[in-house]
Amino acid sequence: MKIIDKFSIKTITLLTVDEDLPENVRVGYKAEIDGEVFTITGIPIIETKPPSINKRTFMIDRTDEVDVNQTVKFYKA
């Protein structure tokens, strides 16, 4: 799974990946991005258009080490 979009403001980063997030991913789980581990601090619950964007978006609290095209793996903390 790869990051296809990144939006950062202050200390929050919103990331969108190229596939739906695994069903079991929750806030507090870990995202390993190119070998660096981040805590997932948010997953949007608002309906969007297209609806699939919700299933592909999550937030982390560190912004400077992440960029588009990096590989992401998820796991329970």
Chimera marker file (.cmm) of the C-alpha trace (Angstrom):
<marker_set name="trace">
<marker id="1" x="0.000" y="0.000" z="0.000" r="1" g="1" b="0" radius="0.5"/>
<marker id="2" x="1.433" y="3.409" z="-0.950" r="1" g="1" b="0" radius="0.5"/>
<marker id="3" x="0.705" y="6.989" z="0.105" r="1" g="1" b="0" radius="0.5"/>
<marker id="4" x="-0.903" y="8.912" z="-2.766" r="1" g="1" b="0" radius="0.5"/>
<marker id="5" x="-1.713" y="12.215" z="-1.017" r="1" g="1" b="0" radius="0.5"/>
<marker id="6" x="-0.502" y="14.150" z="2.029" r="1" g="1" b="0" radius="0.5"/>
<marker id="7" x="-1.949" y="17.227" z="3.717" r="1" g="1" b="0" radius="0.5"/>
<marker id="8" x="-0.190" y="18.687" z="6.769" r="1" g="1" b="0" radius="0.5"/>
<marker id="9" x="-1.103" y="21.512" z="9.092" r="1" g="1" b="0" radius="0.5"/>
<marker id="10" x="0.868" y="22.310" z="12.258" r="1" g="1" b="0" radius="0.5"/>
<marker id="11" x="1.419" y="18.925" z="13.942" r="1" g="1" b="0" radius="0.5"/>
<marker id="12" x="-1.214" y="16.849" z="12.112" r="1" g="1" b="0" radius="0.5"/>
<marker id="13" x="-0.818" y="14.992" z="8.827" r="1" g="1" b="0" radius="0.5"/>
<marker id="14" x="-3.717" y="13.545" z="6.829" r="1" g="1" b="0" radius="0.5"/>
<marker id="15" x="-2.604" y="10.732" z="4.524" r="1" g="1" b="0" radius="0.5"/>
<marker id="16" x="-4.470" y="8.959" z="1.718" r="1" g="1" b="0" radius="0.5"/>
<marker id="17" x="-3.324" y="5.575" z="0.444" r="1" g="1" b="0" radius="0.5"/>
<marker id="18" x="-3.968" y="3.779" z="-2.851" r="1" g="1" b="0" radius="0.5"/>
<marker id="19" x="-6.089" y="0.971" z="-1.313" r="1" g="1" b="0" radius="0.5"/>
<marker id="20" x="-8.819" y="0.745" z="1.334" r="1" g="1" b="0" radius="0.5"/>
<marker id="21" x="-7.457" y="0.560" z="4.875" r="1" g="1" b="0" radius="0.5"/>
<marker id="22" x="-7.696" y="-2.902" z="6.440" r="1" g="1" b="0" radius="0.5"/>
<marker id="23" x="-11.063" y="-3.344" z="8.231" r="1" g="1" b="0" radius="0.5"/>
<marker id="24" x="-9.475" y="-3.751" z="11.664" r="1" g="1" b="0" radius="0.5"/>
<marker id="25" x="-7.345" y="-0.543" z="11.641" r="1" g="1" b="0" radius="0.5"/>
<marker id="26" x="-8.328" y="1.801" z="14.495" r="1" g="1" b="0" radius="0.5"/>
<marker id="27" x="-7.071" y="4.941" z="16.233" r="1" g="1" b="0" radius="0.5"/>
<marker id="28" x="-4.045" y="3.972" z="18.320" r="1" g="1" b="0" radius="0.5"/>
<marker id="29" x="-2.825" y="1.344" z="15.867" r="1" g="1" b="0" radius="0.5"/>
<marker id="30" x="0.585" y="1.758" z="14.270" r="1" g="1" b="0" radius="0.5"/>
<marker id="31" x="1.454" y="2.653" z="10.693" r="1" g="1" b="0" radius="0.5"/>
<marker id="32" x="4.920" y="1.690" z="9.553" r="1" g="1" b="0" radius="0.5"/>
<marker id="33" x="5.925" y="4.039" z="6.745" r="1" g="1" b="0" radius="0.5"/>
<marker id="34" x="9.184" y="3.147" z="5.028" r="1" g="1" b="0" radius="0.5"/>
<marker id="35" x="10.523" y="1.616" z="8.254" r="1" g="1" b="0" radius="0.5"/>
<marker id="36" x="9.474" y="4.504" z="10.527" r="1" g="1" b="0" radius="0.5"/>
<marker id="37" x="6.634" y="3.830" z="13.017" r="1" g="1" b="0" radius="0.5"/>
<marker id="38" x="3.781" y="6.322" z="13.575" r="1" g="1" b="0" radius="0.5"/>
<marker id="39" x="0.661" y="6.180" z="15.769" r="1" g="1" b="0" radius="0.5"/>
<marker id="40" x="-2.667" y="6.596" z="13.977" r="1" g="1" b="0" radius="0.5"/>
<marker id="41" x="-4.381" y="9.530" z="15.687" r="1" g="1" b="0" radius="0.5"/>
<marker id="42" x="-7.536" y="9.700" z="13.586" r="1" g="1" b="0" radius="0.5"/>
<marker id="43" x="-9.653" y="8.075" z="10.914" r="1" g="1" b="0" radius="0.5"/>
<marker id="44" x="-12.361" y="10.229" z="9.289" r="1" g="1" b="0" radius="0.5"/>
<marker id="45" x="-15.958" y="9.126" z="9.877" r="1" g="1" b="0" radius="0.5"/>
<marker id="46" x="-17.704" y="11.784" z="7.766" r="1" g="1" b="0" radius="0.5"/>
<marker id="47" x="-19.216" y="10.665" z="4.460" r="1" g="1" b="0" radius="0.5"/>
<marker id="48" x="-17.348" y="12.019" z="1.466" r="1" g="1" b="0" radius="0.5"/>
<marker id="49" x="-17.705" y="11.926" z="-2.287" r="1" g="1" b="0" radius="0.5"/>
<marker id="50" x="-16.408" y="9.648" z="-3.574" r="1" g="1" b="0" radius="0.5"/>
<marker id="51" x="-17.214" y="7.508" z="-0.515" r="1" g="1" b="0" radius="0.5"/>
<marker id="52" x="-14.101" y="5.354" z="-0.964" r="1" g="1" b="0" radius="0.5"/>
<marker id="53" x="-11.840" y="8.252" z="0.139" r="1" g="1" b="0" radius="0.5"/>
<marker id="54" x="-12.956" y="7.653" z="3.768" r="1" g="1" b="0" radius="0.5"/>
<marker id="55" x="-11.700" y="4.083" z="3.625" r="1" g="1" b="0" radius="0.5"/>
<marker id="56" x="-8.293" y="5.248" z="2.435" r="1" g="1" b="0" radius="0.5"/>
<marker id="57" x="-7.522" y="8.162" z="4.766" r="1" g="1" b="0" radius="0.5"/>
<marker id="58" x="-5.923" y="8.343" z="8.225" r="1" g="1" b="0" radius="0.5"/>
<marker id="59" x="-4.086" y="10.858" z="10.422" r="1" g="1" b="0" radius="0.5"/>
<marker id="60" x="-0.748" y="10.770" z="12.195" r="1" g="1" b="0" radius="0.5"/>
<marker id="61" x="0.790" y="13.318" z="14.557" r="1" g="1" b="0" radius="0.5"/>
<marker id="62" x="4.244" y="13.750" z="13.019" r="1" g="1" b="0" radius="0.5"/>
<marker id="63" x="4.500" y="15.498" z="9.703" r="1" g="1" b="0" radius="0.5"/>
<marker id="64" x="8.069" y="15.921" z="8.564" r="1" g="1" b="0" radius="0.5"/>
<marker id="65" x="9.151" y="12.331" z="7.876" r="1" g="1" b="0" radius="0.5"/>
<marker id="66" x="6.323" y="11.256" z="5.537" r="1" g="1" b="0" radius="0.5"/>
<marker id="67" x="5.867" y="11.854" z="1.832" r="1" g="1" b="0" radius="0.5"/>
<marker id="68" x="3.902" y="10.630" z="-1.188" r="1" g="1" b="0" radius="0.5"/>
<marker id="69" x="4.876" y="7.243" z="-2.703" r="1" g="1" b="0" radius="0.5"/>
<marker id="70" x="6.156" y="5.787" z="0.581" r="1" g="1" b="0" radius="0.5"/>
<marker id="71" x="5.014" y="2.280" z="1.543" r="1" g="1" b="0" radius="0.5"/>
<marker id="72" x="2.647" y="1.780" z="4.502" r="1" g="1" b="0" radius="0.5"/>
<marker id="73" x="1.961" y="-1.287" z="6.693" r="1" g="1" b="0" radius="0.5"/>
<marker id="74" x="-0.529" y="-1.318" z="9.579" r="1" g="1" b="0" radius="0.5"/>
<marker id="75" x="-0.465" y="-3.285" z="12.817" r="1" g="1" b="0" radius="0.5"/>
<marker id="76" x="-1.987" y="-3.279" z="16.297" r="1" g="1" b="0" radius="0.5"/>
<marker id="77" x="-0.068" y="-1.356" z="18.946" r="1" g="1" b="0" radius="0.5"/>
<link id1="1" id2="2" r="1" g="1" b="0" radius="0.2"/>
<link id1="2" id2="3" r="1" g="1" b="0" radius="0.2"/>
<link id1="3" id2="4" r="1" g="1" b="0" radius="0.2"/>
<link id1="4" id2="5" r="1" g="1" b="0" radius="0.2"/>
<link id1="5" id2="6" r="1" g="1" b="0" radius="0.2"/>
<link id1="6" id2="7" r="1" g="1" b="0" radius="0.2"/>
<link id1="7" id2="8" r="1" g="1" b="0" radius="0.2"/>
<link id1="8" id2="9" r="1" g="1" b="0" radius="0.2"/>
<link id1="9" id2="10" r="1" g="1" b="0" radius="0.2"/>
<link id1="10" id2="11" r="1" g="1" b="0" radius="0.2"/>
<link id1="11" id2="12" r="1" g="1" b="0" radius="0.2"/>
<link id1="12" id2="13" r="1" g="1" b="0" radius="0.2"/>
<link id1="13" id2="14" r="1" g="1" b="0" radius="0.2"/>
<link id1="14" id2="15" r="1" g="1" b="0" radius="0.2"/>
<link id1="15" id2="16" r="1" g="1" b="0" radius="0.2"/>
<link id1="16" id2="17" r="1" g="1" b="0" radius="0.2"/>
<link id1="17" id2="18" r="1" g="1" b="0" radius="0.2"/>
<link id1="18" id2="19" r="1" g="1" b="0" radius="0.2"/>
<link id1="19" id2="20" r="1" g="1" b="0" radius="0.2"/>
<link id1="20" id2="21" r="1" g="1" b="0" radius="0.2"/>
<link id1="21" id2="22" r="1" g="1" b="0" radius="0.2"/>
<link id1="22" id2="23" r="1" g="1" b="0" radius="0.2"/>
<link id1="23" id2="24" r="1" g="1" b="0" radius="0.2"/>
<link id1="24" id2="25" r="1" g="1" b="0" radius="0.2"/>
<link id1="25" id2="26" r="1" g="1" b="0" radius="0.2"/>
<link id1="26" id2="27" r="1" g="1" b="0" radius="0.2"/>
<link id1="27" id2="28" r="1" g="1" b="0" radius="0.2"/>
<link id1="28" id2="29" r="1" g="1" b="0" radius="0.2"/>
<link id1="29" id2="30" r="1" g="1" b="0" radius="0.2"/>
<link id1="30" id2="31" r="1" g="1" b="0" radius="0.2"/>
<link id1="31" id2="32" r="1" g="1" b="0" radius="0.2"/>
<link id1="32" id2="33" r="1" g="1" b="0" radius="0.2"/>
<link id1="33" id2="34" r="1" g="1" b="0" radius="0.2"/>
<link id1="34" id2="35" r="1" g="1" b="0" radius="0.2"/>
<link id1="35" id2="36" r="1" g="1" b="0" radius="0.2"/>
<link id1="36" id2="37" r="1" g="1" b="0" radius="0.2"/>
<link id1="37" id2="38" r="1" g="1" b="0" radius="0.2"/>
<link id1="38" id2="39" r="1" g="1" b="0" radius="0.2"/>
<link id1="39" id2="40" r="1" g="1" b="0" radius="0.2"/>
<link id1="40" id2="41" r="1" g="1" b="0" radius="0.2"/>
<link id1="41" id2="42" r="1" g="1" b="0" radius="0.2"/>
<link id1="42" id2="43" r="1" g="1" b="0" radius="0.2"/>
<link id1="43" id2="44" r="1" g="1" b="0" radius="0.2"/>
<link id1="44" id2="45" r="1" g="1" b="0" radius="0.2"/>
<link id1="45" id2="46" r="1" g="1" b="0" radius="0.2"/>
<link id1="46" id2="47" r="1" g="1" b="0" radius="0.2"/>
<link id1="47" id2="48" r="1" g="1" b="0" radius="0.2"/>
<link id1="48" id2="49" r="1" g="1" b="0" radius="0.2"/>
<link id1="49" id2="50" r="1" g="1" b="0" radius="0.2"/>
<link id1="50" id2="51" r="1" g="1" b="0" radius="0.2"/>
<link id1="51" id2="52" r="1" g="1" b="0" radius="0.2"/>
<link id1="52" id2="53" r="1" g="1" b="0" radius="0.2"/>
<link id1="53" id2="54" r="1" g="1" b="0" radius="0.2"/>
<link id1="54" id2="55" r="1" g="1" b="0" radius="0.2"/>
<link id1="55" id2="56" r="1" g="1" b="0" radius="0.2"/>
<link id1="56" id2="57" r="1" g="1" b="0" radius="0.2"/>
<link id1="57" id2="58" r="1" g="1" b="0" radius="0.2"/>
<link id1="58" id2="59" r="1" g="1" b="0" radius="0.2"/>
<link id1="59" id2="60" r="1" g="1" b="0" radius="0.2"/>
<link id1="60" id2="61" r="1" g="1" b="0" radius="0.2"/>
<link id1="61" id2="62" r="1" g="1" b="0" radius="0.2"/>
<link id1="62" id2="63" r="1" g="1" b="0" radius="0.2"/>
<link id1="63" id2="64" r="1" g="1" b="0" radius="0.2"/>
<link id1="64" id2="65" r="1" g="1" b="0" radius="0.2"/>
<link id1="65" id2="66" r="1" g="1" b="0" radius="0.2"/>
<link id1="66" id2="67" r="1" g="1" b="0" radius="0.2"/>
<link id1="67" id2="68" r="1" g="1" b="0" radius="0.2"/>
<link id1="68" id2="69" r="1" g="1" b="0" radius="0.2"/>
<link id1="69" id2="70" r="1" g="1" b="0" radius="0.2"/>
<link id1="70" id2="71" r="1" g="1" b="0" radius="0.2"/>
<link id1="71" id2="72" r="1" g="1" b="0" radius="0.2"/>
<link id1="72" id2="73" r="1" g="1" b="0" radius="0.2"/>
<link id1="73" id2="74" r="1" g="1" b="0" radius="0.2"/>
<link id1="74" id2="75" r="1" g="1" b="0" radius="0.2"/>
<link id1="75" id2="76" r="1" g="1" b="0" radius="0.2"/>
<link id1="76" id2="77" r="1" g="1" b="0" radius="0.2"/>
</marker_set>
